[in-house]
Amino acid sequence: SRLWKVETIGDAFMLAAGLGTDDDDDDDNGGKALVIGSMRRDAEKASCAMAAVSFGKAVLDEASNHLMPNGKQCQIRAGVHTGD
């Protein structure tokens, strides 16, 4: 899954995952093609969500390995929103 840096707002870093994965299927092969396409999109969405969560966990782990100039451990917060 691709991850995109959307913007930095103050000390917040915004990341997006799964952009452009809802491409419409142009196939007109009946219901079976629609079901398979829907299942594929659901799997892609789950994969994108996992990529975003994995990134957040990796950032938290990395931050814990660093000390701030004042000698305290670097502490950050991370959150995930699915858009649903």
C-alpha positions in Angstrom: 0.0 0.0 0.0 1.2 3.5 -0.7 1.3 6.1 2.0 1.2 9.8 1.3 2.2 12.7 3.5 -0.8 15.0 3.2 0.5 17.9 5.3 2.2 19.0 8.5 0.1 21.2 10.8 2.2 22.6 13.6 3.7 19.5 15.2 1.1 17.2 13.6 1.9 15.0 10.6 -1.0 13.9 8.5 -0.7 10.7 6.4 -3.2 9.2 3.9 -3.4 5.6 2.8 -5.6 4.0 0.2 -6.2 7.0 -2.0 -7.3 5.9 -5.4 -8.1 2.3 -4.5 -11.8 2.7 -5.2 -11.5 2.6 -8.9 -14.8 1.6 -10.6 -14.8 -1.6 -12.4 -15.7 -1.0 -16.1 -16.5 -4.7 -16.6 -20.1 -5.4 -17.4 -19.9 -9.2 -16.8 -22.9 -9.4 -14.5 -23.1 -9.8 -10.7 -20.1 -12.1 -10.3 -17.7 -9.5 -11.6 -19.2 -6.9 -9.2 -18.9 -9.3 -6.2 -15.3 -10.1 -7.0 -14.5 -6.4 -7.6 -16.1 -5.5 -4.3 -14.1 -8.2 -2.4 -10.9 -7.0 -4.0 -11.6 -3.4 -3.0 -12.4 -4.6 0.6 -9.1 -6.4 0.8 -7.3 -3.4 -0.6 -8.9 -1.1 2.0 -7.9 -3.5 4.8 -4.3 -3.6 3.4 -4.2 0.2 3.3 -5.5 0.5 6.9 -2.9 -2.0 8.1 -0.2 0.0 6.3 -1.3 3.1 8.1 -1.3 1.4 11.5 2.1 -0.2 10.8 3.5 3.2 9.9 2.1 4.7 13.2 3.5 1.9 15.2 6.9 2.2 13.5 7.0 6.0 14.2 6.1 5.4 17.9 8.9 2.8 18.2 11.4 5.1 16.5 10.5 8.1 18.7 11.0 6.0 21.8 14.7 5.6 20.7 15.4 9.3 20.8 16.0 11.8 23.6 14.9 15.4 23.4 17.4 18.2 24.0 16.1 18.5 27.5 17.2 14.8 28.2 13.6 13.5 28.2 12.5 10.7 26.0 10.7 11.8 22.8 7.0 11.2 23.1 4.5 11.4 20.3 0.9 10.3 19.7 -0.6 8.6 16.8 -4.2 8.0 15.7 -6.0 6.4 12.8 -9.3 7.4 11.2 -10.9 5.1 8.6 -13.1 7.7 7.0 -16.2 5.6 7.6 
